[in-house]
Amino acid sequence: MSVLREEAFIDGAWVTALRGGSFKVYNPTDGSCVGEVPSMDIDDARNAVTCAHTAFNTWSQSTAKERSDFLKSWFNEIKKNTDELARILSLESGKPLAEATGEIAYGNSFIEWYSEEARRCYGEVLCSPFKNKQLFHIKQPIGVAALITPWNFPMAMIARKAGAALAAGCTCVVKPAEDTPLSSLVLAYCAEQAGLPNGVFNVVPVERSNAATVGKYLCESPLVAGVTFTGSTTVGKLLYEQCAKGVKRISLELGGNAPFIVFRTSDIEKAVDGAIAGKFRNCGQTCVSPNRFLIEDKIFDEFVAKLTDRIKEKLELGNPIILPQNKQRLGPLINLSQLEKVDCFVKDAVAKGAVIHCGGKLASYLTGGLFYEPTLLSNITPNMMCYSEEIFGPVVSCVK
Ligand code: ADP
């Protein structure tokens, strides 16, 4: 039986949206439809939060061993379904299949780790400054955790947030990214198979047009005890502000502007290998992707020439499900707005004097319209957008 699920998962049941309605999930490789999920709004989110809040009464009272056992079963179910889950993840995100399979193992390692840590929620006994008082800390679950997650790691970002929350005795409501809700529903399917009690793990797919209202509700609802978010800095700041009203706990993992620094004393071959591995994973769409390549002037030309050659010989754009031999697959960007952003950064840099060594344009010879050629730019200066803003695409920008 396929693990693909096209309904939301609330209170242990597969459900449609209260008001009906659904949205399609498209394969960025060719624009085909991979699935269709309920288009949920604030009332569905409220329903999920209420169920999670009720489930918290019993889940928070479960023993550490019980929670550990549930998480271990969830880990085993995910492991068992790795191939199908990786395929669905690859289809909806455009991530090369080998990387998608890697993501499942990586994400699942958090669930395994938390299944073990669930047993070790120890407190602490302190030295008391008073003869007649004893002081100690105990750790207690806070309640319902709301998880708002991105499309670039559709499985792992949920796994590591939910693993921690569930191990501590909290319950979860997940709002997955609108581009990649199917992976989160497979996680729910695995949770169901693992026998996680009803209401402990809930998934509410929401269209982009409803993300702001549902997000605001999750930040402001008194039934939600904590919000955890991975995504853009702009949205993170907004959620921070919204959580401030209720002094709600929030954890944010936002954008980056990672430098990649090469000194003249470096082993240039190794630096080139590192640049390819770091920059082109998930087509540059990871928060730790190097954004600015800072290269010492004495080796600048050599590094640029070698990296350009390596890009041309090693990377191959194409269908993420079909992996080439002896080459690294580069898939499409996730959606049109991401593609336009990357293209805008390149055009801005070129207009301000950057030099294109390879790529620099849409790979219009491939279907789908979302493939961008791996690109290397030099002559980068701080006034260019790609110097200070997260590129999130297959573009190397070299600064002397
Ligand atoms: P990106 O621009 O890379 O898609 P986002 O930060 O917009 O990054 O998206 C990350 C997650 O945040 C997704 O689940 C998305 O639906 C959600 N999101 C986007 N806007 C809001 C918002 N205003 N409030 C809450 N969540 C939001």
Boltz pocket constraint, residues with backbone or C-beta under 6 A from the ligand:
constraints:
  - pocket:
      binder: B
      contacts: [[A, 148], [A, 149], [A, 150], [A, 151], [A, 175], [A, 176], [A, 177], [A, 178], [A, 206], [A, 207], [A, 208], [A, 211], [A, 212], [A, 213], [A, 214], [A, 215], [A, 216], [A, 230], [A, 231], [A, 232], [A, 233], [A, 235], [A, 236], [A, 238], [A, 239]]
      max_distance: 6.0
